[in-house]
Amino acid sequence: MNRDIQRYTASERSNHWAVAILFVLAALSWLALFHPALFWLSQLFGGGPWTRILHPFLGLAMFLFFLWLAMRFARHNRFDANDRRWLRQWRDVVGNREERLPEVGRYNAGQKLLFWGLLLCMLVLLVTGFIIWRQYFSHLFGIELIRLASLLHAFAAWVLICSIIVHVYAGFWVKGSMGAMLSGRVSRGWARKHHAAWLKQVSPDEAKQR
């Protein structure tokens, strides 16, 4: 009998991977436009003009898919007292001494910070992206606002890229996390070690066997 626990449904996983693919495409197209040294990346999109055309649509699609994901998981990313304690014990987190940490729900405090940080970056990118979208909207705004929006857009993009790198690294660092997003399931041992409070919610009897 399969004793694994479902962590993500098929729709949640497909949505996550849609966001991931759109993020890679949007990031590469932005980098191609960000600096001349990276302009060669525009060849991935059919050249400079096509990169300029496609980038805002890729970004908009990424935001819409992420928004669905955010609405689905926002309730699991609310902070509580255990999260504040988890953050205060960051040395135990870095040292991989999870037995000293408070029990974690579906997501730990680091994952929650990442979630809200990604959402904030996405919102900044959406608003500033519309302001600097020359073909449709930029004529509605003054040049000073467009310049400010361009700077904020670039800053939010860099923060988003760095955050995703941390997210991917953590996925490989915590063995079993990548498998959860591929198959949707995790072992009970994995859940007991990394997310004991969540395990108690989905399988109260099993959680007591510690």
PyMOL commands that place a pseudoatom at each C-alpha (Angstrom):
pseudoatom trace, name=CA, resn=MET, resi=1, chain=A, elem=C, hetatm=0, pos=[0.000, 0.000, 0.000]
pseudoatom trace, name=CA, resn=ASN, resi=2, chain=A, elem=C, hetatm=0, pos=[1.292, 3.459, -0.912]
pseudoatom trace, name=CA, resn=ARG, resi=3, chain=A, elem=C, hetatm=0, pos=[1.918, 5.274, 2.366]
pseudoatom trace, name=CA, resn=ASP, resi=4, chain=A, elem=C, hetatm=0, pos=[2.949, 8.538, 0.734]
pseudoatom trace, name=CA, resn=ILE, resi=5, chain=A, elem=C, hetatm=0, pos=[0.944, 11.706, 1.305]
pseudoatom trace, name=CA, resn=GLN, resi=6, chain=A, elem=C, hetatm=0, pos=[-0.366, 13.979, -1.422]
pseudoatom trace, name=CA, resn=ARG, resi=7, chain=A, elem=C, hetatm=0, pos=[1.174, 17.430, -1.063]
pseudoatom trace, name=CA, resn=TYR, resi=8, chain=A, elem=C, hetatm=0, pos=[0.196, 18.988, -4.397]
pseudoatom trace, name=CA, resn=THR, resi=9, chain=A, elem=C, hetatm=0, pos=[-2.631, 18.228, -6.793]
pseudoatom trace, name=CA, resn=ALA, resi=10, chain=A, elem=C, hetatm=0, pos=[-2.120, 17.878, -10.539]
pseudoatom trace, name=CA, resn=SER, resi=11, chain=A, elem=C, hetatm=0, pos=[-3.627, 21.323, -11.157]
pseudoatom trace, name=CA, resn=GLU, resi=12, chain=A, elem=C, hetatm=0, pos=[-1.342, 22.931, -8.562]
pseudoatom trace, name=CA, resn=ARG, resi=13, chain=A, elem=C, hetatm=0, pos=[1.727, 21.293, -10.081]
pseudoatom trace, name=CA, resn=SER, resi=14, chain=A, elem=C, hetatm=0, pos=[0.820, 22.213, -13.651]
pseudoatom trace, name=CA, resn=ASN, resi=15, chain=A, elem=C, hetatm=0, pos=[0.176, 25.795, -12.579]
pseudoatom trace, name=CA, resn=HIS, resi=16, chain=A, elem=C, hetatm=0, pos=[3.515, 25.930, -10.769]
pseudoatom trace, name=CA, resn=TRP, resi=17, chain=A, elem=C, hetatm=0, pos=[5.394, 24.667, -13.825]
pseudoatom trace, name=CA, resn=ALA, resi=18, chain=A, elem=C, hetatm=0, pos=[3.542, 27.083, -16.102]
pseudoatom trace, name=CA, resn=VAL, resi=19, chain=A, elem=C, hetatm=0, pos=[4.718, 29.947, -13.869]
pseudoatom trace, name=CA, resn=ALA, resi=20, chain=A, elem=C, hetatm=0, pos=[8.257, 28.518, -13.864]
pseudoatom trace, name=CA, resn=ILE, resi=21, chain=A, elem=C, hetatm=0, pos=[8.423, 28.269, -17.673]
pseudoatom trace, name=CA, resn=LEU, resi=22, chain=A, elem=C, hetatm=0, pos=[6.961, 31.741, -18.162]
pseudoatom trace, name=CA, resn=PHE, resi=23, chain=A, elem=C, hetatm=0, pos=[9.399, 33.117, -15.568]
pseudoatom trace, name=CA, resn=VAL, resi=24, chain=A, elem=C, hetatm=0, pos=[12.401, 31.699, -17.459]
pseudoatom trace, name=CA, resn=LEU, resi=25, chain=A, elem=C, hetatm=0, pos=[11.154, 33.129, -20.756]
pseudoatom trace, name=CA, resn=ALA, resi=26, chain=A, elem=C, hetatm=0, pos=[10.325, 36.527, -19.249]
pseudoatom trace, name=CA, resn=ALA, resi=27, chain=A, elem=C, hetatm=0, pos=[13.665, 36.686, -17.417]
pseudoatom trace, name=CA, resn=LEU, resi=28, chain=A, elem=C, hetatm=0, pos=[15.695, 35.783, -20.511]
pseudoatom trace, name=CA, resn=SER, resi=29, chain=A, elem=C, hetatm=0, pos=[13.840, 38.285, -22.687]
pseudoatom trace, name=CA, resn=TRP, resi=30, chain=A, elem=C, hetatm=0, pos=[14.285, 40.988, -20.026]
pseudoatom trace, name=CA, resn=LEU, resi=31, chain=A, elem=C, hetatm=0, pos=[17.996, 40.276, -19.698]
pseudoatom trace, name=CA, resn=ALA, resi=32, chain=A, elem=C, hetatm=0, pos=[18.318, 40.546, -23.490]
pseudoatom trace, name=CA, resn=LEU, resi=33, chain=A, elem=C, hetatm=0, pos=[16.846, 44.042, -23.313]
pseudoatom trace, name=CA, resn=PHE, resi=34, chain=A, elem=C, hetatm=0, pos=[18.556, 45.045, -20.077]
pseudoatom trace, name=CA, resn=HIS, resi=35, chain=A, elem=C, hetatm=0, pos=[22.162, 45.248, -21.288]
pseudoatom trace, name=CA, resn=PRO, resi=36, chain=A, elem=C, hetatm=0, pos=[23.864, 45.162, -24.712]
pseudoatom trace, name=CA, resn=ALA, resi=37, chain=A, elem=C, hetatm=0, pos=[26.215, 42.403, -23.527]
pseudoatom trace, name=CA, resn=LEU, resi=38, chain=A, elem=C, hetatm=0, pos=[23.192, 40.145, -23.122]
pseudoatom trace, name=CA, resn=PHE, resi=39, chain=A, elem=C, hetatm=0, pos=[21.431, 41.120, -26.336]
pseudoatom trace, name=CA, resn=TRP, resi=40, chain=A, elem=C, hetatm=0, pos=[22.433, 37.792, -27.907]
pseudoatom trace, name=CA, resn=LEU, resi=41, chain=A, elem=C, hetatm=0, pos=[19.681, 36.231, -25.802]
pseudoatom trace, name=CA, resn=SER, resi=42, chain=A, elem=C, hetatm=0, pos=[17.184, 37.949, -28.087]
pseudoatom trace, name=CA, resn=GLN, resi=43, chain=A, elem=C, hetatm=0, pos=[17.962, 35.301, -30.713]
pseudoatom trace, name=CA, resn=LEU, resi=44, chain=A, elem=C, hetatm=0, pos=[15.983, 32.872, -28.564]
pseudoatom trace, name=CA, resn=PHE, resi=45, chain=A, elem=C, hetatm=0, pos=[12.887, 34.921, -29.353]
pseudoatom trace, name=CA, resn=GLY, resi=46, chain=A, elem=C, hetatm=0, pos=[13.503, 35.698, -33.026]
pseudoatom trace, name=CA, resn=GLY, resi=47, chain=A, elem=C, hetatm=0, pos=[15.541, 38.887, -32.649]
pseudoatom trace, name=CA, resn=GLY, resi=48, chain=A, elem=C, hetatm=0, pos=[15.297, 42.250, -30.919]
pseudoatom trace, name=CA, resn=PRO, resi=49, chain=A, elem=C, hetatm=0, pos=[11.890, 43.419, -32.202]
pseudoatom trace, name=CA, resn=TRP, resi=50, chain=A, elem=C, hetatm=0, pos=[10.193, 40.138, -31.315]
pseudoatom trace, name=CA, resn=THR, resi=51, chain=A, elem=C, hetatm=0, pos=[11.849, 40.116, -27.893]
pseudoatom trace, name=CA, resn=ARG, resi=52, chain=A, elem=C, hetatm=0, pos=[10.493, 43.597, -27.230]
pseudoatom trace, name=CA, resn=ILE, resi=53, chain=A, elem=C, hetatm=0, pos=[7.015, 42.558, -28.361]
pseudoatom trace, name=CA, resn=LEU, resi=54, chain=A, elem=C, hetatm=0, pos=[6.876, 39.251, -26.511]
pseudoatom trace, name=CA, resn=HIS, resi=55, chain=A, elem=C, hetatm=0, pos=[8.403, 40.275, -23.168]
pseudoatom trace, name=CA, resn=PRO, resi=56, chain=A, elem=C, hetatm=0, pos=[5.407, 42.183, -21.746]
pseudoatom trace, name=CA, resn=PHE, resi=57, chain=A, elem=C, hetatm=0, pos=[2.971, 39.466, -22.820]
pseudoatom trace, name=CA, resn=LEU, resi=58, chain=A, elem=C, hetatm=0, pos=[5.151, 36.807, -21.187]
pseudoatom trace, name=CA, resn=GLY, resi=59, chain=A, elem=C, hetatm=0, pos=[5.300, 38.872, -18.021]
pseudoatom trace, name=CA, resn=LEU, resi=60, chain=A, elem=C, hetatm=0, pos=[1.533, 39.404, -17.983]
pseudoatom trace, name=CA, resn=ALA, resi=61, chain=A, elem=C, hetatm=0, pos=[0.876, 35.685, -18.477]
pseudoatom trace, name=CA, resn=MET, resi=62, chain=A, elem=C, hetatm=0, pos=[3.339, 34.872, -15.684]
pseudoatom trace, name=CA, resn=PHE, resi=63, chain=A, elem=C, hetatm=0, pos=[1.539, 37.245, -13.322]
pseudoatom trace, name=CA, resn=LEU, resi=64, chain=A, elem=C, hetatm=0, pos=[-1.909, 35.802, -14.090]
pseudoatom trace, name=CA, resn=PHE, resi=65, chain=A, elem=C, hetatm=0, pos=[-0.773, 32.214, -13.525]
pseudoatom trace, name=CA, resn=PHE, resi=66, chain=A, elem=C, hetatm=0, pos=[1.056, 33.236, -10.337]
pseudoatom trace, name=CA, resn=LEU, resi=67, chain=A, elem=C, hetatm=0, pos=[-2.018, 35.122, -9.105]
pseudoatom trace, name=CA, resn=TRP, resi=68, chain=A, elem=C, hetatm=0, pos=[-4.075, 31.925, -9.279]
pseudoatom trace, name=CA, resn=LEU, resi=69, chain=A, elem=C, hetatm=0, pos=[-1.316, 30.123, -7.381]
pseudoatom trace, name=CA, resn=ALA, resi=70, chain=A, elem=C, hetatm=0, pos=[-1.107, 32.912, -4.794]
pseudoatom trace, name=CA, resn=MET, resi=71, chain=A, elem=C, hetatm=0, pos=[-4.848, 32.852, -4.140]
pseudoatom trace, name=CA, resn=ARG, resi=72, chain=A, elem=C, hetatm=0, pos=[-4.684, 29.094, -3.709]
pseudoatom trace, name=CA, resn=PHE, resi=73, chain=A, elem=C, hetatm=0, pos=[-1.831, 29.152, -1.172]
pseudoatom trace, name=CA, resn=ALA, resi=74, chain=A, elem=C, hetatm=0, pos=[-2.185, 32.508, 0.610]
pseudoatom trace, name=CA, resn=ARG, resi=75, chain=A, elem=C, hetatm=0, pos=[-3.988, 30.974, 3.598]
pseudoatom trace, name=CA, resn=HIS, resi=76, chain=A, elem=C, hetatm=0, pos=[-1.123, 28.531, 4.107]
pseudoatom trace, name=CA, resn=ASN, resi=77, chain=A, elem=C, hetatm=0, pos=[1.401, 31.390, 4.217]
pseudoatom trace, name=CA, resn=ARG, resi=78, chain=A, elem=C, hetatm=0, pos=[0.036, 33.396, 7.125]
pseudoatom trace, name=CA, resn=PHE, resi=79, chain=A, elem=C, hetatm=0, pos=[2.588, 34.024, 9.868]
pseudoatom trace, name=CA, resn=ASP, resi=80, chain=A, elem=C, hetatm=0, pos=[2.088, 32.800, 13.421]
pseudoatom trace, name=CA, resn=ALA, resi=81, chain=A, elem=C, hetatm=0, pos=[4.105, 32.628, 16.651]
pseudoatom trace, name=CA, resn=ASN, resi=82, chain=A, elem=C, hetatm=0, pos=[5.974, 29.495, 15.556]
pseudoatom trace, name=CA, resn=ASP, resi=83, chain=A, elem=C, hetatm=0, pos=[7.146, 31.274, 12.427]
pseudoatom trace, name=CA, resn=ARG, resi=84, chain=A, elem=C, hetatm=0, pos=[8.617, 34.133, 14.435]
pseudoatom trace, name=CA, resn=ARG, resi=85, chain=A, elem=C, hetatm=0, pos=[10.403, 31.639, 16.656]
pseudoatom trace, name=CA, resn=TRP, resi=86, chain=A, elem=C, hetatm=0, pos=[11.636, 29.760, 13.563]
pseudoatom trace, name=CA, resn=LEU, resi=87, chain=A, elem=C, hetatm=0, pos=[13.153, 32.978, 12.219]
pseudoatom trace, name=CA, resn=ARG, resi=88, chain=A, elem=C, hetatm=0, pos=[14.841, 33.761, 15.548]
pseudoatom trace, name=CA, resn=GLN, resi=89, chain=A, elem=C, hetatm=0, pos=[16.472, 30.318, 15.397]
pseudoatom trace, name=CA, resn=TRP, resi=90, chain=A, elem=C, hetatm=0, pos=[17.966, 30.908, 11.982]
pseudoatom trace, name=CA, resn=ARG, resi=91, chain=A, elem=C, hetatm=0, pos=[21.300, 29.421, 13.101]
pseudoatom trace, name=CA, resn=ASP, resi=92, chain=A, elem=C, hetatm=0, pos=[19.573, 26.084, 13.682]
pseudoatom trace, name=CA, resn=VAL, resi=93, chain=A, elem=C, hetatm=0, pos=[17.946, 26.421, 10.264]
pseudoatom trace, name=CA, resn=VAL, resi=94, chain=A, elem=C, hetatm=0, pos=[21.275, 26.999, 8.528]
pseudoatom trace, name=CA, resn=GLY, resi=95, chain=A, elem=C, hetatm=0, pos=[22.891, 24.276, 10.621]
pseudoatom trace, name=CA, resn=ASN, resi=96, chain=A, elem=C, hetatm=0, pos=[20.166, 21.819, 9.593]
pseudoatom trace, name=CA, resn=ARG, resi=97, chain=A, elem=C, hetatm=0, pos=[19.223, 21.184, 13.241]
pseudoatom trace, name=CA, resn=GLU, resi=98, chain=A, elem=C, hetatm=0, pos=[15.515, 20.812, 12.592]
pseudoatom trace, name=CA, resn=GLU, resi=99, chain=A, elem=C, hetatm=0, pos=[14.889, 18.884, 15.804]
pseudoatom trace, name=CA, resn=ARG, resi=100, chain=A, elem=C, hetatm=0, pos=[15.436, 22.162, 17.717]
pseudoatom trace, name=CA, resn=LEU, resi=101, chain=A, elem=C, hetatm=0, pos=[12.946, 24.126, 15.632]
pseudoatom trace, name=CA, resn=PRO, resi=102, chain=A, elem=C, hetatm=0, pos=[9.226, 24.555, 16.363]
pseudoatom trace, name=CA, resn=GLU, resi=103, chain=A, elem=C, hetatm=0, pos=[6.886, 22.318, 14.413]
pseudoatom trace, name=CA, resn=VAL, resi=104, chain=A, elem=C, hetatm=0, pos=[6.277, 23.606, 10.905]
pseudoatom trace, name=CA, resn=GLY, resi=105, chain=A, elem=C, hetatm=0, pos=[2.937, 23.678, 9.102]
pseudoatom trace, name=CA, resn=ARG, resi=106, chain=A, elem=C, hetatm=0, pos=[2.567, 23.321, 5.362]
pseudoatom trace, name=CA, resn=TYR, resi=107, chain=A, elem=C, hetatm=0, pos=[5.286, 25.956, 4.853]
pseudoatom trace, name=CA, resn=ASN, resi=108, chain=A, elem=C, hetatm=0, pos=[8.069, 27.231, 7.089]
pseudoatom trace, name=CA, resn=ALA, resi=109, chain=A, elem=C, hetatm=0, pos=[8.744, 30.899, 7.787]
pseudoatom trace, name=CA, resn=GLY, resi=110, chain=A, elem=C, hetatm=0, pos=[11.423, 31.112, 5.101]
pseudoatom trace, name=CA, resn=GLN, resi=111, chain=A, elem=C, hetatm=0, pos=[9.019, 29.794, 2.492]
pseudoatom trace, name=CA, resn=LYS, resi=112, chain=A, elem=C, hetatm=0, pos=[6.375, 32.235, 3.667]
pseudoatom trace, name=CA, resn=LEU, resi=113, chain=A, elem=C, hetatm=0, pos=[8.762, 35.187, 3.393]
pseudoatom trace, name=CA, resn=LEU, resi=114, chain=A, elem=C, hetatm=0, pos=[9.629, 34.049, -0.112]
pseudoatom trace, name=CA, resn=PHE, resi=115, chain=A, elem=C, hetatm=0, pos=[5.951, 33.740, -1.031]
pseudoatom trace, name=CA, resn=TRP, resi=116, chain=A, elem=C, hetatm=0, pos=[5.084, 37.295, 0.043]
pseudoatom trace, name=CA, resn=GLY, resi=117, chain=A, elem=C, hetatm=0, pos=[8.303, 38.643, -1.462]
pseudoatom trace, name=CA, resn=LEU, resi=118, chain=A, elem=C, hetatm=0, pos=[7.479, 37.044, -4.814]
pseudoatom trace, name=CA, resn=LEU, resi=119, chain=A, elem=C, hetatm=0, pos=[3.956, 38.417, -4.696]
pseudoatom trace, name=CA, resn=LEU, resi=120, chain=A, elem=C, hetatm=0, pos=[5.245, 41.933, -3.951]
pseudoatom trace, name=CA, resn=CYS, resi=121, chain=A, elem=C, hetatm=0, pos=[7.767, 41.734, -6.795]
pseudoatom trace, name=CA, resn=MET, resi=122, chain=A, elem=C, hetatm=0, pos=[5.089, 40.489, -9.179]
pseudoatom trace, name=CA, resn=LEU, resi=123, chain=A, elem=C, hetatm=0, pos=[2.799, 43.396, -8.276]
pseudoatom trace, name=CA, resn=VAL, resi=124, chain=A, elem=C, hetatm=0, pos=[5.594, 45.946, -8.758]
pseudoatom trace, name=CA, resn=LEU, resi=125, chain=A, elem=C, hetatm=0, pos=[6.494, 44.392, -12.109]
pseudoatom trace, name=CA, resn=LEU, resi=126, chain=A, elem=C, hetatm=0, pos=[2.867, 44.438, -13.211]
pseudoatom trace, name=CA, resn=VAL, resi=127, chain=A, elem=C, hetatm=0, pos=[2.248, 48.100, -12.359]
pseudoatom trace, name=CA, resn=THR, resi=128, chain=A, elem=C, hetatm=0, pos=[5.578, 49.410, -13.653]
pseudoatom trace, name=CA, resn=GLY, resi=129, chain=A, elem=C, hetatm=0, pos=[5.336, 47.157, -16.702]
pseudoatom trace, name=CA, resn=PHE, resi=130, chain=A, elem=C, hetatm=0, pos=[2.086, 48.786, -17.757]
pseudoatom trace, name=CA, resn=ILE, resi=131, chain=A, elem=C, hetatm=0, pos=[3.576, 52.254, -17.258]
pseudoatom trace, name=CA, resn=ILE, resi=132, chain=A, elem=C, hetatm=0, pos=[6.566, 51.526, -19.531]
pseudoatom trace, name=CA, resn=TRP, resi=133, chain=A, elem=C, hetatm=0, pos=[4.646, 49.418, -22.087]
pseudoatom trace, name=CA, resn=ARG, resi=134, chain=A, elem=C, hetatm=0, pos=[5.317, 51.815, -24.940]
pseudoatom trace, name=CA, resn=GLN, resi=135, chain=A, elem=C, hetatm=0, pos=[2.953, 50.338, -27.510]
pseudoatom trace, name=CA, resn=TYR, resi=136, chain=A, elem=C, hetatm=0, pos=[-0.178, 50.671, -25.395]
pseudoatom trace, name=CA, resn=PHE, resi=137, chain=A, elem=C, hetatm=0, pos=[0.214, 52.676, -22.209]
pseudoatom trace, name=CA, resn=SER, resi=138, chain=A, elem=C, hetatm=0, pos=[3.393, 54.737, -21.847]
pseudoatom trace, name=CA, resn=HIS, resi=139, chain=A, elem=C, hetatm=0, pos=[1.907, 57.704, -23.754]
pseudoatom trace, name=CA, resn=LEU, resi=140, chain=A, elem=C, hetatm=0, pos=[-0.481, 58.151, -20.829]
pseudoatom trace, name=CA, resn=PHE, resi=141, chain=A, elem=C, hetatm=0, pos=[2.332, 58.991, -18.386]
pseudoatom trace, name=CA, resn=GLY, resi=142, chain=A, elem=C, hetatm=0, pos=[4.984, 61.684, -18.015]
pseudoatom trace, name=CA, resn=ILE, resi=143, chain=A, elem=C, hetatm=0, pos=[8.635, 60.981, -18.777]
pseudoatom trace, name=CA, resn=GLU, resi=144, chain=A, elem=C, hetatm=0, pos=[9.706, 61.279, -15.127]
pseudoatom trace, name=CA, resn=LEU, resi=145, chain=A, elem=C, hetatm=0, pos=[7.209, 58.639, -14.035]
pseudoatom trace, name=CA, resn=ILE, resi=146, chain=A, elem=C, hetatm=0, pos=[8.292, 56.376, -16.896]
pseudoatom trace, name=CA, resn=ARG, resi=147, chain=A, elem=C, hetatm=0, pos=[11.939, 56.694, -15.827]
pseudoatom trace, name=CA, resn=LEU, resi=148, chain=A, elem=C, hetatm=0, pos=[11.071, 55.911, -12.219]
pseudoatom trace, name=CA, resn=ALA, resi=149, chain=A, elem=C, hetatm=0, pos=[8.949, 52.950, -13.316]
pseudoatom trace, name=CA, resn=SER, resi=150, chain=A, elem=C, hetatm=0, pos=[11.827, 51.655, -15.438]
pseudoatom trace, name=CA, resn=LEU, resi=151, chain=A, elem=C, hetatm=0, pos=[14.162, 51.696, -12.433]
pseudoatom trace, name=CA, resn=LEU, resi=152, chain=A, elem=C, hetatm=0, pos=[11.618, 50.026, -10.167]
pseudoatom trace, name=CA, resn=HIS, resi=153, chain=A, elem=C, hetatm=0, pos=[10.875, 47.441, -12.845]
pseudoatom trace, name=CA, resn=ALA, resi=154, chain=A, elem=C, hetatm=0, pos=[14.552, 46.556, -13.161]
pseudoatom trace, name=CA, resn=PHE, resi=155, chain=A, elem=C, hetatm=0, pos=[15.030, 46.407, -9.374]
pseudoatom trace, name=CA, resn=ALA, resi=156, chain=A, elem=C, hetatm=0, pos=[11.976, 44.190, -8.856]
pseudoatom trace, name=CA, resn=ALA, resi=157, chain=A, elem=C, hetatm=0, pos=[13.136, 41.929, -11.691]
pseudoatom trace, name=CA, resn=TRP, resi=158, chain=A, elem=C, hetatm=0, pos=[16.556, 41.434, -10.090]
pseudoatom trace, name=CA, resn=VAL, resi=159, chain=A, elem=C, hetatm=0, pos=[15.000, 40.717, -6.695]
pseudoatom trace, name=CA, resn=LEU, resi=160, chain=A, elem=C, hetatm=0, pos=[12.615, 38.244, -8.317]
pseudoatom trace, name=CA, resn=ILE, resi=161, chain=A, elem=C, hetatm=0, pos=[15.415, 36.435, -10.165]
pseudoatom trace, name=CA, resn=CYS, resi=162, chain=A, elem=C, hetatm=0, pos=[17.533, 36.198, -6.990]
pseudoatom trace, name=CA, resn=SER, resi=163, chain=A, elem=C, hetatm=0, pos=[14.515, 34.957, -5.020]
pseudoatom trace, name=CA, resn=ILE, resi=164, chain=A, elem=C, hetatm=0, pos=[13.783, 32.242, -7.576]
pseudoatom trace, name=CA, resn=ILE, resi=165, chain=A, elem=C, hetatm=0, pos=[17.431, 31.130, -7.458]
pseudoatom trace, name=CA, resn=VAL, resi=166, chain=A, elem=C, hetatm=0, pos=[17.077, 30.759, -3.666]
pseudoatom trace, name=CA, resn=HIS, resi=167, chain=A, elem=C, hetatm=0, pos=[13.790, 28.902, -4.179]
pseudoatom trace, name=CA, resn=VAL, resi=168, chain=A, elem=C, hetatm=0, pos=[15.372, 26.434, -6.620]
pseudoatom trace, name=CA, resn=TYR, resi=169, chain=A, elem=C, hetatm=0, pos=[18.411, 25.939, -4.390]
pseudoatom trace, name=CA, resn=ALA, resi=170, chain=A, elem=C, hetatm=0, pos=[16.197, 25.198, -1.391]
pseudoatom trace, name=CA, resn=GLY, resi=171, chain=A, elem=C, hetatm=0, pos=[14.221, 22.727, -3.473]
pseudoatom trace, name=CA, resn=PHE, resi=172, chain=A, elem=C, hetatm=0, pos=[17.394, 20.714, -4.094]
pseudoatom trace, name=CA, resn=TRP, resi=173, chain=A, elem=C, hetatm=0, pos=[18.816, 21.311, -0.616]
pseudoatom trace, name=CA, resn=VAL, resi=174, chain=A, elem=C, hetatm=0, pos=[15.823, 19.737, 1.142]
pseudoatom trace, name=CA, resn=LYS, resi=175, chain=A, elem=C, hetatm=0, pos=[15.817, 16.241, -0.310]
pseudoatom trace, name=CA, resn=GLY, resi=176, chain=A, elem=C, hetatm=0, pos=[12.354, 15.194, -1.445]
pseudoatom trace, name=CA, resn=SER, resi=177, chain=A, elem=C, hetatm=0, pos=[11.045, 18.697, -2.173]
pseudoatom trace, name=CA, resn=MET, resi=178, chain=A, elem=C, hetatm=0, pos=[11.611, 18.491, -5.922]
pseudoatom trace, name=CA, resn=GLY, resi=179, chain=A, elem=C, hetatm=0, pos=[9.922, 15.116, -6.019]
pseudoatom trace, name=CA, resn=ALA, resi=180, chain=A, elem=C, hetatm=0, pos=[6.857, 16.661, -4.364]
pseudoatom trace, name=CA, resn=MET, resi=181, chain=A, elem=C, hetatm=0, pos=[6.471, 19.121, -7.226]
pseudoatom trace, name=CA, resn=LEU, resi=182, chain=A, elem=C, hetatm=0, pos=[7.004, 16.374, -9.821]
pseudoatom trace, name=CA, resn=SER, resi=183, chain=A, elem=C, hetatm=0, pos=[4.838, 13.581, -8.438]
pseudoatom trace, name=CA, resn=GLY, resi=184, chain=A, elem=C, hetatm=0, pos=[2.723, 15.566, -5.995]
pseudoatom trace, name=CA, resn=ARG, resi=185, chain=A, elem=C, hetatm=0, pos=[3.490, 13.183, -3.145]
pseudoatom trace, name=CA, resn=VAL, resi=186, chain=A, elem=C, hetatm=0, pos=[5.924, 13.028, -0.220]
pseudoatom trace, name=CA, resn=SER, resi=187, chain=A, elem=C, hetatm=0, pos=[6.847, 10.286, 2.201]
pseudoatom trace, name=CA, resn=ARG, resi=188, chain=A, elem=C, hetatm=0, pos=[5.506, 10.363, 5.732]
pseudoatom trace, name=CA, resn=GLY, resi=189, chain=A, elem=C, hetatm=0, pos=[9.073, 10.456, 7.005]
pseudoatom trace, name=CA, resn=TRP, resi=190, chain=A, elem=C, hetatm=0, pos=[9.744, 13.595, 4.953]
pseudoatom trace, name=CA, resn=ALA, resi=191, chain=A, elem=C, hetatm=0, pos=[6.575, 15.228, 6.267]
pseudoatom trace, name=CA, resn=ARG, resi=192, chain=A, elem=C, hetatm=0, pos=[7.391, 14.257, 9.876]
pseudoatom trace, name=CA, resn=LYS, resi=193, chain=A, elem=C, hetatm=0, pos=[10.900, 15.703, 9.620]
pseudoatom trace, name=CA, resn=HIS, resi=194, chain=A, elem=C, hetatm=0, pos=[10.192, 18.950, 7.769]
pseudoatom trace, name=CA, resn=HIS, resi=195, chain=A, elem=C, hetatm=0, pos=[6.482, 19.741, 8.309]
pseudoatom trace, name=CA, resn=ALA, resi=196, chain=A, elem=C, hetatm=0, pos=[5.302, 17.924, 11.442]
pseudoatom trace, name=CA, resn=ALA, resi=197, chain=A, elem=C, hetatm=0, pos=[2.396, 20.306, 12.133]
pseudoatom trace, name=CA, resn=TRP, resi=198, chain=A, elem=C, hetatm=0, pos=[1.120, 19.833, 8.582]
pseudoatom trace, name=CA, resn=LEU, resi=199, chain=A, elem=C, hetatm=0, pos=[1.384, 16.056, 8.969]
pseudoatom trace, name=CA, resn=LYS, resi=200, chain=A, elem=C, hetatm=0, pos=[-0.779, 16.260, 12.091]
pseudoatom trace, name=CA, resn=GLN, resi=201, chain=A, elem=C, hetatm=0, pos=[-3.419, 18.056, 10.049]
pseudoatom trace, name=CA, resn=VAL, resi=202, chain=A, elem=C, hetatm=0, pos=[-3.513, 15.557, 7.184]
pseudoatom trace, name=CA, resn=SER, resi=203, chain=A, elem=C, hetatm=0, pos=[-2.804, 12.397, 9.224]
pseudoatom trace, name=CA, resn=PRO, resi=204, chain=A, elem=C, hetatm=0, pos=[-3.234, 12.914, 12.989]
pseudoatom trace, name=CA, resn=ASP, resi=205, chain=A, elem=C, hetatm=0, pos=[-2.666, 9.270, 13.993]
pseudoatom trace, name=CA, resn=GLU, resi=206, chain=A, elem=C, hetatm=0, pos=[0.543, 8.913, 11.972]
pseudoatom trace, name=CA, resn=ALA, resi=207, chain=A, elem=C, hetatm=0, pos=[1.963, 12.148, 13.357]
pseudoatom trace, name=CA, resn=LYS, resi=208, chain=A, elem=C, hetatm=0, pos=[1.878, 10.740, 16.890]
pseudoatom trace, name=CA, resn=GLN, resi=209, chain=A, elem=C, hetatm=0, pos=[4.271, 7.969, 15.968]
pseudoatom trace, name=CA, resn=ARG, resi=210, chain=A, elem=C, hetatm=0, pos=[7.464, 9.945, 16.611]
for i in range(1, 210): cmd.bond("trace and resi %d" % i, "trace and resi %d" % (i + 1))
show_as sticks, trace
zoom trace
